[in-house]
């Protein structure tokens, strides 16, 4: 269908659906509906069938159920601007307005023929309590004369257009009886001149085919473009070729367009390019115009999906030289042929197979397509497959398996090798696999140096997505990264609202190229699990780093009075002095396990080890003194070593009962370090984002667990209480009145005070959990021990701790650019050997190959079997190497060898 007037190819239609018509005349309105826009509608293909397809896509059944009306531009519903859409004639009238420049049309769907029943009372037929806004009695300030003039001008313009182009709006012409073979296929889509030219060229080519051997392409020429029209090309899909072009169709008559008739078919191509030119037909690429502007060349284009199984032929077009090189390397790996680039520059590519194999490809830039085109190609191979390929590089492997590494970051090199061998039947070197893995991880997480430059934007994104969070960055004089501090708002609120005033401090190594230390501050939640509070990245772990971290943490949490707080840590470098300066009134406890590691270097043996732990677990001063006397009897030197340590740093008897925490180990920090182990192997920004993401998931998971908890206290605390209740079966409590009980436990003299929740063994006082003595007293009063557990272990406190969510960050492309000082990475100091990523285990932690654990010979003193001197063996003995006798000659006298053994002495 062709339209005269201004060329308009696309227009948009707004479908008003789901409502109904009410009112008549100036009160007419479409009430209760919605609007869906369909953009880029083609004037050539717009028919009643296309309109019905759009309605069905909206979820309605069009035929026989819904009537469609389009609104004349400028006119409104109140000005009787609706026209029905029932036949293609109606759609053609509708498209006349598109040719006049009205590219946004409105179509109203009448679901229940409400427009045809306007003589009924609206309130009776559509009972609504309130009139729609369109019908509200509001004073209208219309300029009536201006509207009448505008509508009159539009109607005059429309009449002039119809008179000029002989548009007939009356009934269609009578149906003419024609033979069946002359009836066109009216159900098919209208074909453009370009499609007909393609079909004509294909028919001529099929008649003149010479039986070529190349089956990858068909030789044809496309002559007409989308906009080329010849005389008589009025409606190629709906009228017979023999019908005159000036005959009207469906009541409409269009003027014939006078255009130059181009040469069609294969003859035109031969006249233009000669018989040696190879032209291809495909729907992907149009070449540049020829000299007469009537000839269009089409070559087969290499698509992105062709990269899965690349194939080549003469005349094939590539977007650029990089795509061609990538396709050749892909073909080399899939065919297992070792190809060599003879010429490889920005304008030419020549590749041959090694040896005397005839496989050959030559490609260069073509001035007809302005793209890379294959000019010569020989597809035959006479060589055999090989095991090593130059194209099978680490970059190739990284690009192929980046998604597998994204899904399984911990894939071992052994499994990676098996996957490569199974899929490619090749076994690359281990170093190539390591390089491929490194490239894949760089693709996933980005360049480590480049991530330093994005820290400003990431810090702003964290503070924006999680208001109230803290993210500090510090640089040195050369704008190099020095340290940063991160604390999320949800972690701060949860720690202060639902956790005990205990901070576990520790540091761990960052296992990347630029190294560094990660300082962490972790709390303990009501279920005795980790609750990360804040962390910082520093270059080295020293007193200055710890002083800065603790000072920032103290100000960030708003800690002014340090007396109620308790700090648990190891004896890291500079940490003890930093805690004394910034938390002077806080109780500083040390991890007993780390203290034992220092203890066992001088005093070994399970007896001393067990006695050390017995002293640390002493909950009263009396027990501590008794256990220290036992240690003195076992080993006086070990007793003197322990006497030098302040007892309030490692013995329960001297620790405060305010925090309700009797933990002797710093396992809380160790668990968190293990929890973020994989994140510590990533670049800085990826590491921070991974830790934040893990904390986000943990808060969400813990909040779901809290919703499923039943009872008053958390599950782990409930198990501890039940264990103490079982131990109370052999304890007898005698009541003294007013909640006081005396425990008959072998004359120990334990006193229980249920009112103040106290026991003279101090275990209930330190932990807040009823000890076995308290459980025995509660049994006599028929009181559930769970009801007297301290409130810090309640489910309500657990919900308060994890009640705040951590919001995720947006994609990197959406981060706000701050344009701050460019951050450079720290100085890189290369060390000898491969960087270590695993912690050096103690001798008792080494796993044996046959299962279980075996103590190593670390620390033992060896003796030479020749000279019997310590600290070396026979291989390193200087006397044996020099051929000298051992130094103790008197004790090593060589006796002459006797042929017969001496007689045994006679015992009388």
C-alpha positions in Angstrom: 0.0 0.0 0.0 1.5 3.3 -1.1 0.5 6.7 0.4 1.0 10.0 -1.3 2.1 13.1 0.5 4.9 13.4 3.1 6.9 10.2 3.5 6.1 8.7 6.9 7.3 5.2 7.5 6.6 4.7 11.2 3.9 5.9 13.7 2.7 5.1 17.2 -0.7 3.9 18.4 -2.2 4.3 21.9 -4.7 1.5 22.6 -7.3 2.6 25.3 -8.6 -0.6 26.7 -10.5 -2.1 29.7 -13.0 0.8 30.0 -16.4 1.8 28.7 -18.0 4.8 27.1 -20.4 7.1 29.1 -22.3 10.2 28.2 -23.1 11.8 24.9 -22.1 14.9 23.1 -19.8 17.2 25.1 -20.1 14.8 28.1 -18.8 11.7 26.4 -15.9 10.0 28.1 -14.0 6.7 28.2 -14.0 5.6 31.9 -12.0 3.1 33.9 -9.5 2.1 31.2 -5.8 1.8 30.7 -3.4 2.8 27.9 -0.8 0.7 26.1 1.4 2.2 23.4 2.6 0.3 20.3 5.6 2.1 18.7 7.3 1.8 15.3 4.1 0.7 13.5 4.8 0.3 9.7 2.4 2.1 7.4 3.1 -0.5 4.7 2.0 -3.4 6.9 -0.8 -1.7 8.9 -4.1 -3.5 8.3 -7.1 -4.7 10.2 -5.3 -8.0 10.9 -2.3 -6.3 12.3 -4.5 -4.2 14.5 -6.3 -7.3 15.8 -2.9 -9.0 16.5 -2.0 -6.0 18.7 -5.3 -6.4 20.6 -4.7 -10.1 21.1 -1.2 -9.4 22.4 -2.9 -7.3 25.1 -4.8 -10.4 26.2 -8.2 -9.9 24.5 -10.1 -11.9 21.9 -10.9 -9.5 19.1 -13.2 -11.3 16.6 -16.9 -10.8 17.4 -16.3 -9.4 20.9 -14.6 -6.1 20.7 -15.2 -3.1 18.5 -12.3 -0.7 17.7 -12.6 3.0 16.9 -9.8 5.5 16.1 -9.9 9.1 17.0 -9.4 11.7 14.3 -6.6 14.1 15.2 -7.5 17.5 16.5 -11.1 16.3 17.2 -12.0 14.9 20.6 -14.4 12.4 22.0 -16.8 15.2 22.8 -16.6 16.5 19.2 -17.7 13.2 17.6 -14.1 12.3 16.5 -14.4 8.5 16.7 -14.4 6.4 13.5 -14.9 2.7 13.3 -12.2 0.2 12.2 -13.9 -2.7 10.4 -12.1 -3.1 7.0 -8.8 -2.3 5.4 -10.5 0.8 3.9 -10.9 2.2 7.4 -7.2 1.6 8.2 -6.2 3.3 4.9 -8.3 6.3 5.9 -6.5 6.2 9.2 -3.1 6.2 7.5 -4.0 9.4 5.6 -3.5 11.3 8.8 0.0 9.7 9.2 0.9 11.1 5.8 -0.2 14.5 7.0 2.3 14.4 9.9 0.0 13.0 12.7 2.4 10.2 14.0 0.6 9.6 17.3 -2.9 8.0 16.9 -5.4 6.8 19.5 -7.6 3.7 19.2 -10.4 3.0 21.7 -11.7 -0.6 22.4 -15.4 -1.0 23.1 -15.7 -4.2 25.1 -19.5 -4.2 25.5 -20.9 -2.0 22.7 -21.5 0.8 25.2 -20.9 3.4 22.4 -23.9 2.0 20.4 -26.2 2.1 23.4 -25.8 5.7 24.4 -29.6 6.2 24.4 -29.7 4.2 27.7 -29.4 5.9 31.0 -25.7 5.9 32.0 -26.4 5.6 35.7 -28.7 2.7 35.2 -26.5 0.8 32.9 -23.2 1.6 34.6 -24.0 2.1 38.3 -21.2 4.3 39.7 -21.4 6.4 42.8 -19.1 9.2 41.6 -18.8 10.7 38.1 -15.4 10.4 36.5 -13.2 13.5 36.4 -14.2 14.1 32.8 -17.8 14.5 33.8 -17.3 16.7 36.8 -19.2 19.9 36.7 -16.3 22.3 36.2 -16.6 25.6 34.5 -15.0 25.4 31.1 -13.1 28.4 29.8 -12.9 27.3 26.1 -12.3 29.7 23.3 -15.1 28.3 21.2 -14.5 30.4 18.1 -10.8 29.4 18.0 -11.7 25.7 18.2 -14.3 26.0 15.4 -11.8 27.8 13.2 -9.1 25.1 13.9 -11.5 22.3 13.1 -12.8 24.0 10.0 -9.3 24.5 8.7 -8.5 20.8 9.3 -11.7 19.7 7.5 -10.9 21.9 4.6 -7.4 20.5 4.4 -8.7 16.9 4.5 -11.3 17.7 1.8 -8.7 19.3 -0.4 -6.4 16.2 0.0 -9.2 13.8 -0.8 -10.2 15.9 -3.9 -6.6 16.1 -5.1 -6.0 12.4 -4.8 -9.5 11.2 -5.8 -10.1 9.5 -2.4 -13.5 7.8 -2.6 -15.2 7.4 0.8 -18.4 5.8 -0.5 -19.3 2.2 -0.7 -16.6 -0.1 -2.3 -17.0 -1.1 -6.0 -19.0 -4.2 -6.9 -17.1 -7.5 -6.7 -15.8 -8.5 -10.1 -15.7 -12.2 -11.1 -12.3 -13.2 -12.1 -10.7 -16.6 -12.8 -9.2 -18.3 -9.8 -5.7 -18.2 -11.1 -5.9 -14.4 -11.3 -6.9 -13.9 -7.7 -4.0 -12.6 -5.6 -3.2 -13.9 -2.2 -4.9 -11.2 -0.1 -3.9 -12.9 3.2 -0.2 -12.6 2.6 1.7 -9.5 3.6 2.3 -6.9 1.0 5.7 -7.3 -0.7 8.0 -4.4 -1.3 9.7 -3.8 -4.6 13.0 -4.9 -3.0 11.6 -8.4 -2.1 10.1 -8.8 -5.6 13.4 -7.8 -7.2 15.1 -10.4 -5.0 12.7 -13.1 -6.1 13.1 -12.1 -9.8 16.8 -12.2 -9.5 16.7 -15.7 -7.8 14.4 -17.0 -10.6 16.8 -15.7 -13.3 19.8 -17.1 -11.5 18.2 -20.5 -11.1 17.6 -20.7 -14.9 21.2 -19.7 -15.7 22.9 -21.7 -13.0 26.2 -23.3 -14.1 26.6 -25.9 -11.4 29.4 -24.4 -9.3 31.1 -26.4 -6.6 30.8 -23.8 -3.8 27.7 -24.6 -1.8 28.1 -22.0 0.9 26.5 -19.2 -1.0 24.2 -18.2 -3.9 25.2 -15.7 -6.5 22.6 -13.0 -7.0 22.3 -9.2 -7.3 19.9 -7.0 -5.5 19.0 -4.1 -7.7 16.2 -2.1 -6.0 16.4 -0.6 -2.6 13.6 -0.2 -0.1 12.6 3.1 -1.5 13.0 2.4 -5.2 9.7 2.3 -7.1 8.9 1.9 -10.8 5.9 2.9 -12.7 3.1 0.6 -11.9 4.4 -0.4 -8.4 1.3 0.7 -6.6 0.2 -2.3 -4.6 2.3 -5.3 -5.5 0.7 -7.7 -3.1 -3.0 -7.2 -3.8 -3.4 -6.7 -7.5 -2.6 -8.7 -10.6 0.5 -7.8 -12.6 -1.7 -7.3 -15.6 -4.0 -4.8 -13.9 -3.2 -1.1 -14.8 -1.4 0.8 -12.2 -4.0 3.6 -12.2 -6.9 1.4 -11.1 -8.2 2.2 -7.6 -8.1 -0.5 -4.9 -10.9 -0.7 -2.3 -12.3 2.7 -3.2 -9.0 4.6 -3.3 -7.0 5.9 -6.3 -3.4 6.9 -6.1 -1.3 8.7 -8.7 1.4 6.7 -10.4 4.9 7.8 -9.4 7.2 8.5 -12.3 10.6 6.9 -11.5 13.5 5.6 -13.6 13.3 2.0 -14.4 16.5 0.3 -13.4 18.1 -2.7 -15.0 17.2 -5.9 -13.1 18.6 -9.4 -12.8 21.9 -10.9 -13.2 22.6 -9.1 -16.5 22.9 -5.8 -14.6 25.5 -7.2 -12.4 27.6 -8.5 -15.3 27.3 -5.2 -17.0 28.5 -3.4 -13.9 31.1 -5.6 -12.3 32.0 -8.1 -15.0 31.8 -11.9 -14.9 34.8 -12.3 -12.5 33.0 -10.4 -9.6 31.5 -12.7 -7.0 28.3 -11.3 -5.5 26.3 -12.8 -2.7 22.8 -12.5 -1.5 22.0 -12.3 2.3 19.8 -10.3 4.6 22.7 -9.0 6.7 24.8 -6.5 4.7 24.3 -4.0 1.9 27.3 -2.9 0.0 27.9 0.7 -1.2 26.1 2.0 -4.3 27.6 1.4 -7.7 28.4 4.1 -10.2 24.9 4.3 -11.5 23.4 4.3 -8.0 21.0 1.6 -9.1 23.1 -1.5 -8.1 23.3 -2.9 -4.6 25.8 -5.6 -3.6 25.0 -8.1 -0.9 27.7 -10.3 0.7 27.4 -13.0 3.4 28.3 -11.4 6.7 30.0 -13.3 9.6 27.6 -13.2 12.6 28.5 -13.5 16.2 26.7 -16.8 16.5 28.9 -18.2 13.7 31.8 -18.0 16.1 30.6 -21.3 17.7 31.4 -23.2 14.5 33.3 -20.9 12.1 33.5 -21.6 8.4 34.9 -19.5 5.6 34.2 -18.9 1.9 35.2 -16.4 -0.8 33.4 -13.1 -0.5 32.6 -13.5 3.2 32.5 -10.2 5.1 33.8 -9.5 8.6 33.1 -6.4 10.6 36.8 -5.8 11.4 40.1 -7.6 11.4 39.8 -8.6 15.1 36.7 -10.6 14.3 38.5 -12.3 11.5 41.5 -13.2 13.6 39.3 -14.5 16.4 37.4 -16.7 13.9 40.6 -18.1 12.5 42.0 -19.0 15.9 38.6 -20.6 16.9 38.7 -22.6 13.7 42.3 -23.7 14.4 41.4 -25.0 17.8 38.2 -26.7 16.8 39.8 -28.4 13.7 43.0 -29.1 15.7 45.1 -27.7 12.9 48.1 -25.5 13.5 47.7 -22.4 11.3 50.3 -19.7 10.9 49.7 -16.0 10.1 52.0 -15.1 7.2 50.6 -11.5 6.9 48.9 -9.9 9.8 48.3 -6.2 9.8 45.4 -3.7 10.0 44.7 -4.0 6.2 45.6 -7.6 5.2 45.5 -11.1 6.7 47.1 -14.1 5.1 47.0 -17.5 7.0 48.4 -20.8 5.8 48.4 -24.3 7.3 51.8 -25.5 8.4 53.7 -27.8 6.1 52.6 -28.6 2.5 48.9 -28.4 3.4 47.0 -26.4 0.7 44.6 -24.8 3.2 44.9 -21.0 2.6 42.9 -17.8 3.3 43.6 -14.3 2.2 41.4 -11.3 3.3 41.8 -7.6 3.1 39.7 -4.4 3.2 37.2 -4.1 0.4 36.3 -0.6 -0.9 32.8 -1.8 -1.8 31.8 -2.8 1.7 34.4 -0.8 3.7 34.9 -4.0 5.7 37.2 -7.0 5.8 36.4 -9.5 3.0 37.8 -12.9 2.2 39.3 -12.6 -1.3 40.7 -16.1 -1.7 40.1 -19.3 0.2 41.1 -22.9 -0.1 39.3 -25.2 2.3 41.0 -28.5 1.7 43.3 -30.0 4.4 45.9 -32.7 3.7 47.7 -32.5 7.0 47.0 -34.5 10.2 45.8 -33.2 13.5 48.4 -32.1 16.1 48.5 -32.0 19.9 50.0 -28.5 20.3 48.5 -25.4 18.7 49.8 -21.8 18.7 46.2 -20.5 18.9 45.5 -22.5 22.0 46.7 -19.7 24.3 45.9 -18.7 27.9 43.8 -15.8 26.6 41.7 -18.2 24.5 41.2 -20.5 27.5 40.3 -17.5 29.8 37.6 -16.3 27.4 36.1 -19.8 27.0 36.0 -20.6 30.7 35.4 -17.3 32.4 31.8 -18.2 33.2 32.9 -21.5 34.8 35.3 -19.7 37.0 32.6 -17.2 37.9 30.4 -20.1 39.1 33.3 -22.1 40.7 36.1 -19.8 41.8 37.8 -22.6 43.7 38.2 -24.9 40.7 41.5 -26.8 41.1 44.0 -27.0 38.3 43.5 -30.8 38.3 39.9 -30.4 37.4 40.6 -27.6 35.0 43.1 -29.8 33.1 40.5 -32.6 32.9 37.9 -30.3 31.5 40.3 -29.0 28.8 41.4 -32.6 27.9 37.8 -33.8 27.6 36.5 -30.9 25.5 39.6 -30.1 23.3 41.6 -33.4 23.5 44.7 -31.3 24.4 46.7 -31.0 27.6 48.3 -27.6 28.0 51.0 -26.8 30.5 50.3 -26.1 34.1 51.7 -22.5 33.8 49.3 -21.8 30.8 46.4 -23.0 32.9 47.4 -20.7 35.8 47.7 -17.8 33.4 44.3 -18.5 32.0 42.8 -18.7 35.5 44.4 -15.4 36.4 43.1 -13.7 33.3 39.6 -15.1 33.9 39.6 -13.8 37.5 40.8 -10.4 36.3 37.9 -10.4 33.8 35.5 -11.3 36.7 36.7 -8.9 39.3 38.6 -6.3 37.3 42.2 -5.2 37.3 43.7 -4.8 40.8 45.4 -1.5 39.9 42.2 -0.2 38.3 40.1 -1.0 41.3 42.2 1.4 43.5 41.0 4.2 41.2 37.4 3.3 41.9 37.6 3.4 45.7 36.3 7.0 45.9 33.2 6.1 43.9 32.7 2.8 45.8 32.9 4.6 49.2 30.3 7.1 48.0 28.0 4.3 46.8 28.2 2.5 50.1 27.3 5.6 52.0 24.5 6.4 49.6 23.0 2.9 49.6 23.4 2.5 53.3 22.8 5.9 55.0 24.6 6.1 58.3 27.5 3.9 57.2 31.2 4.9 57.6 33.8 4.6 54.9 37.2 6.4 55.4 40.1 6.5 52.9 43.6 7.7 53.7 46.3 8.3 51.1 50.0 9.2 51.5 51.8 12.2 50.0 52.1 10.5 46.6 48.4 9.7 46.4 49.0 6.0 47.1 46.6 3.9 49.1 47.5 3.8 52.7 44.4 2.6 54.7 40.7 2.5 54.8 38.0 1.9 57.4 34.5 0.4 56.8 31.5 0.1 59.1 28.0 -0.5 57.9 25.0 1.1 59.6 23.1 -2.1 60.1 26.2 -3.6 61.9 26.4 -0.6 64.3 22.8 -0.6 65.2 22.6 -4.3 65.7 25.7 -4.4 67.8 24.7 -1.6 70.1 21.0 -2.8 70.4 21.3 -6.6 70.7 24.9 -7.6 71.6 27.0 -7.6 74.7 29.7 -5.0 75.2 32.6 -7.2 74.2 35.0 -6.6 71.3 37.1 -9.3 69.7 40.1 -7.8 67.9 42.4 -9.6 65.4 44.3 -9.1 62.2 44.8 -11.3 59.2 46.8 -11.2 55.9 45.4 -10.1 52.6 46.6 -12.6 50.0 46.9 -10.4 46.9 49.8 -8.9 45.0 50.0 -5.7 47.1 49.4 -7.6 50.3 48.4 -5.7 53.4 46.6 -6.5 56.7 42.9 -6.7 57.5 42.1 -5.5 61.0 38.7 -6.7 62.3 36.4 -5.9 65.3 33.9 -8.6 65.9 31.1 -8.9 68.5 29.2 -11.8 69.9 25.5 -12.1 69.2 22.8 -13.5 71.7 23.3 -17.0 70.3 27.1 -16.9 71.0 27.9 -16.5 67.3 30.0 -13.9 65.5 28.7 -10.5 64.8 31.1 -8.4 62.6 31.1 -4.7 63.6 33.9 -3.0 61.5 37.1 -3.8 59.6 40.0 -1.8 58.2 42.7 -2.4 55.6 46.2 -1.2 56.5 49.6 -1.8 55.0 51.3 -3.2 58.0 50.1 -4.3 61.5 51.9 -2.1 64.0 51.0 0.2 66.9 50.2 3.1 64.6 47.7 1.0 62.6 46.0 -0.4 65.7 45.9 3.1 67.4 44.2 4.5 64.3 41.7 1.6 64.0 40.7 1.7 67.6 40.4 5.5 67.7 38.2 5.4 64.7 36.1 2.5 66.0 35.7 4.2 69.4 34.5 7.5 67.9 32.3 5.6 65.3 30.5 3.6 68.0 30.2 6.7 70.3 32.1 5.1 73.2 32.9 7.6 75.9 33.0 5.5 79.1 35.3 2.5 78.5 34.7 0.9 81.8 31.7 -1.4 80.8 33.6 -2.6 77.7 35.7 -5.8 77.5 38.4 -6.4 74.8 39.5 -9.9 73.8 42.6 -10.2 71.6 45.9 -12.0 71.0 49.2 -10.4 71.7 49.6 -8.8 68.3 52.2 -6.2 67.6 51.4 -2.9 69.2 47.8 -4.0 70.1 48.3 -4.2 73.9 49.7 -0.7 74.1 47.0 0.7 71.8 44.3 -0.8 74.0 45.8 0.6 77.1 45.9 4.1 75.5 42.4 4.1 74.0 40.5 1.8 76.3 42.2 2.5 79.7 39.3 1.4 81.9 38.3 -1.6 79.9 39.2 -5.2 80.8 41.7 -6.6 78.4 41.6 -10.4 78.1 44.1 -12.6 76.2 43.3 -15.7 74.2 44.5 -18.7 76.3 45.2 -20.9 73.3 47.7 -18.4 71.9 49.2 -18.1 75.4 49.6 -21.9 75.5 51.4 -21.8 72.1 54.0 -19.5 73.7 54.0 -21.7 76.9 54.6 -25.0 75.1 57.7 -23.7 73.4 59.5 -23.9 76.7 57.3 -26.4 78.6 56.0 -29.3 76.7 53.8 -32.2 77.6 50.1 -32.9 78.0 50.4 -32.8 81.8 51.5 -29.2 81.8 49.0 -28.3 79.0 46.1 -29.7 81.0 47.2 -28.0 84.1 47.4 -24.7 82.3 43.8 -25.0 81.1 42.7 -26.1 84.6 44.2 -22.9 86.0 42.5 -20.7 83.3 39.1 -22.2 84.0 39.3 -21.6 87.8 36.2 -19.5 88.5 37.2 -18.6 92.1 40.4 -17.3 93.7 40.6 -20.4 96.0 40.6 -22.8 93.1 43.1 -20.7 91.2 45.5 -20.8 94.2 45.1 -24.5 94.6 45.7 -25.2 90.9 48.8 -22.9 90.8 50.2 -24.9 93.7 49.7 -28.1 91.7 51.6 -26.5 88.8 54.4 -25.5 91.1 54.7 -29.2 92.2 54.7 -30.4 88.7 57.2 -27.8 87.2 58.4 -24.9 89.3 59.8 -23.1 86.2 56.4 -23.3 84.5 54.8 -21.9 87.7 57.2 -19.0 87.7 56.4 -18.3 84.0 52.7 -18.1 84.7 53.2 -16.0 87.8 54.6 -13.2 85.6 51.2 -12.9 83.7 48.4 -10.7 85.1 45.7 -13.2 86.2 42.9 -10.9 85.2 43.9 -11.3 81.5 43.4 -15.1 81.4 41.9 -16.5 84.6 38.1 -16.5 85.0 38.3 -15.9 88.8 39.6 -12.4 88.2 37.4 -11.4 85.3 34.4 -9.1 85.5 30.9 -10.4 85.4 29.5 -7.3 83.7 29.7 -8.4 80.1 28.2 -11.9 80.8 30.8 -13.6 78.8 33.2 -16.2 80.1 34.9 -17.0 76.8 38.6 -17.8 77.2 39.4 -18.0 73.5 39.5 -15.6 70.6 37.8 -18.0 68.3 35.2 -15.4 67.4 37.8 -13.5 65.4 39.3 -16.7 64.0 35.9 -17.8 62.7 35.4 -14.5 61.0 38.8 -14.6 59.4 38.0 -18.1 58.1 34.5 -16.8 56.9 36.2 -14.2 54.7 39.1 -16.3 53.6 38.1 -16.4 49.9 37.4 -12.6 49.9 41.0 -12.0 51.2 42.3 -13.4 47.9 40.5 -10.8 45.7 41.6 -7.3 44.7 40.8 -4.5 47.3 37.5 -3.3 45.9 36.3 -6.8 45.1 37.3 -7.9 48.6 35.4 -5.1 50.3 32.3 -5.7 48.2 32.5 -9.5 48.8 32.7 -9.0 52.6 29.8 -6.6 52.4 27.8 -9.0 50.4 28.5 -11.9 52.8 27.4 -9.7 55.7 24.2 -8.8 53.8 23.4 -12.5 53.2 24.2 -13.3 56.9 21.9 -10.7 58.3 19.1 -11.8 56.0 19.6 -15.5 57.0 19.8 -14.8 60.7 16.6 -12.7 60.6 14.8 -15.6 58.9 16.2 -17.9 61.7 14.9 -15.5 64.3 11.4 -15.7 62.9 11.4 -19.5 63.3 12.8 -19.6 66.8 10.5 -20.9 69.5 10.8 -20.2 73.2 12.5 -17.5 75.3 16.2 -18.0 74.6 18.3 -18.8 71.6 19.0 -22.4 70.5 22.7 -22.7 71.6 22.0 -21.2 75.0 19.1 -23.6 75.4 21.4 -26.6 74.8 23.8 -25.3 77.5 21.0 -25.0 80.0 19.8 -28.5 79.2 23.3 -29.9 79.7 23.6 -28.1 83.1 20.2 -29.6 84.1 21.6 -33.1 83.4 24.7 -32.4 85.5 22.4 -31.3 88.4 21.1 -34.8 88.9 23.8 -35.6 91.4 23.6 -32.2 93.2 21.3 -31.7 96.2 20.1 -28.2 97.2 18.7 -27.4 100.7 16.6 -24.2 101.0 17.4 -21.6 103.6 14.5 -19.2 102.7 14.1 -16.1 100.6 15.7 -17.8 97.5 18.9 -18.9 99.4 20.0 -22.5 98.9 23.0 -24.4 100.2 24.5 -27.1 98.0 25.6 -30.4 99.4 28.4 -31.1 97.0 31.1 -32.9 99.1 31.5 -30.1 101.5 32.3 -27.4 98.9 30.0 -24.9 100.6 28.3 -23.5 97.5 25.5 -21.0 98.1 22.8 -20.1 95.6 20.9 -16.8 95.6 18.0 -17.1 93.2 16.8 -13.5 93.8 20.1 -11.9 92.7 20.9 -14.8 90.2 24.2 -15.5 91.8 26.3 -18.6 92.8 29.5 -18.6 94.8 31.1 -20.7 92.1 30.8 -17.5 89.9 29.9 -19.5 86.8 26.3 -18.2 86.8 27.6 -14.7 87.5 30.2 -14.7 84.7 28.0 -16.2 81.9 24.4 -15.3 82.9 23.5 -19.0 82.3 22.4 -21.0 85.4 25.2 -23.4 86.4 24.4 -27.0 87.6 24.2 -25.8 91.2 21.6 -23.2 90.2 19.6 -25.8 88.2 19.5 -28.0 91.4 18.1 -25.1 93.4 15.6 -24.2 90.7 14.5 -27.8 90.6 13.5 -27.6 94.3 11.5 -24.4 93.6 9.9 -26.0 90.4 11.2 -23.1 88.3 12.1 -23.5 84.6 15.9 -22.6 84.3 15.2 -21.0 80.9 13.2 -18.3 82.7 16.2 -17.1 84.7 18.6 -16.9 81.8 20.0 -13.4 81.3 18.1 -11.2 78.9 21.1 -10.8 76.6 20.5 -14.4 75.3 16.8 -13.8 74.5 15.2 -14.3 71.1 14.0 -10.7 71.3 17.6 -9.4 71.6 18.5 -11.7 68.7 15.8 -10.1 66.5 17.0 -6.6 67.5 20.6 -7.5 66.5 19.6 -8.6 63.0 16.6 -6.4 62.5 18.4 -4.0 60.2 19.1 -5.0 56.7 22.2 -4.2 54.6 21.3 -2.7 51.2 23.2 -3.9 48.1 25.1 -1.6 45.9 24.2 -0.8 42.3 26.2 -1.8 39.2 29.5 -0.1 38.7 28.3 1.7 35.7 25.7 3.5 37.8 28.0 4.8 40.5 28.4 8.5 40.8 31.8 9.8 39.6 33.4 11.9 42.2 36.5 12.9 40.2 38.7 13.0 43.3 42.4 12.4 43.4 43.4 9.3 41.5 44.4 6.6 44.0 47.5 4.6 43.1 48.3 1.2 44.6 51.0 0.9 47.3 54.6 0.2 46.5 55.0 -3.4 45.3 57.8 -5.3 46.9 58.5 -8.6 45.1 59.6 -11.4 47.3 61.5 -14.5 46.5 59.4 -17.5 45.6 55.7 -18.0 45.1 53.5 -16.0 47.5 52.0 -18.2 50.2 48.2 -18.3 50.6 47.9 -20.9 53.4 48.7 -20.4 57.0 51.7 -22.2 58.4 50.3 -24.9 60.6 51.6 -26.0 63.9 53.2 -29.5 64.2 50.2 -31.0 65.9 47.9 -29.6 63.1 49.5 -31.5 60.2 47.3 -34.2 58.6 48.9 -37.5 57.9 48.6 -39.1 54.5 47.0 -42.3 55.9 44.4 -40.4 57.9 44.4 -38.7 61.2 47.2 -36.5 62.5 50.8 -37.3 63.2 53.1 -35.2 65.3 56.1 -34.0 63.2 59.7 -34.1 64.3 59.7 -30.3 64.5 62.0 -29.2 67.3 63.6 -32.5 68.0 67.5 -32.8 68.2 69.1 -35.3 65.8 72.5 -37.0 66.4 75.0 -38.2 63.9 75.3 -42.0 63.6 79.1 -41.7 63.0 80.4 -39.2 65.5 77.3 -39.2 67.7 77.4 -35.4 67.9 74.1 -33.4 67.8 72.5 -31.2 65.1 73.6 -33.2 62.1 73.4 -36.6 60.5 75.9 -38.9 58.6 75.4 -37.0 55.3 76.5 -33.8 57.0 79.2 -35.2 59.2 82.5 -33.4 58.6 84.6 -36.2 60.1 83.1 -38.8 57.7 83.6 -36.6 54.7 87.2 -36.0 55.6 87.9 -39.7 56.3 88.8 -38.9 59.9 87.9 -41.1 62.8 85.4 -39.8 65.3 86.8 -37.4 68.0 86.2 -39.9 70.8 88.8 -42.5 69.6 89.1 -44.1 73.0 85.5 -45.0 73.0 85.6 -46.2 69.4 88.6 -48.6 69.3 88.5 -50.9 66.3 89.1 -54.5 67.2 90.8 -56.9 64.7 88.5 -59.2 62.9 88.8 -62.8 64.0 88.1 -65.8 61.8 86.5 -67.7 64.7 84.3 -66.3 67.4 85.9 -66.2 70.8 84.9 -68.9 73.3 82.2 -67.9 75.7 83.4 -67.5 79.3 82.5 -70.3 81.7 80.3 -69.3 84.6 81.0 -71.2 87.8 
